[in-house]
Amino acid sequence: MDQPLKQAAAEIPAAAPACQVTDLSLLQQVRGGDQQAFGVLIGELYPAVYRAALRVLRQEQEAEDVAQDVFLKIWRDPPELRADANLKAWSARVATNGAIDRLRKKKPDISDDLPDQVDPAVSADEAMQANEAAGAVQQAIDHLPERQRLALVLTYYQGLPNKEAADLLDVSVDALESLLARARRALKATLSEHWQGLLEDFAQGGHNEEGSWKAI
């Protein structure tokens, strides 16, 4: 199944029985190696899977990559689900988990927080210090406990509101804010001796429901 997923879904024959069978019956056919049923299933599930991944990653290409991984998983090892299971919800959850796994392995791009152009008035020493500061922040974030790091990445770098990030991590908003507070304290303790003022945002608050920082 090397054909791109969107193209595969678009090329489903008009007579394909998408409206006559359930997702689970299509899955049963996929389990038997039916490629046409798999194409129909892609058409049924792709929007929900893609949206779930995009919600976390905020990058279309990465969301498409996660969606492809989900459907390759379904093709190679079709899940055994109960008769009353919701395959669309299951697939979206797999996509969400896959997207979060990508964030676990991916270093947040702190360069987005740096100016695009160097101020000509800034000296070489100051520019070097800024680069060293960015490296120190990156290293400090990498050494946070995983759940604190994910909370920070989802809210600060991915820009998700606290409620949405909490849902993705399966915690309450209060628990998420506790993770963010501990992450900020850890970063401040690690960095404050050398980079005074570098993490003012972290020291002062977390994302609110609109995604901006607020005091906790």
Summary of the structure (lengths in Angstrom):
residues: 216
radius of gyration: 21.8
end to end distance: 49.4
largest distance: 69.3
contacts: 601
relative contact order: 0.09
helix: 65%
strand: 2%
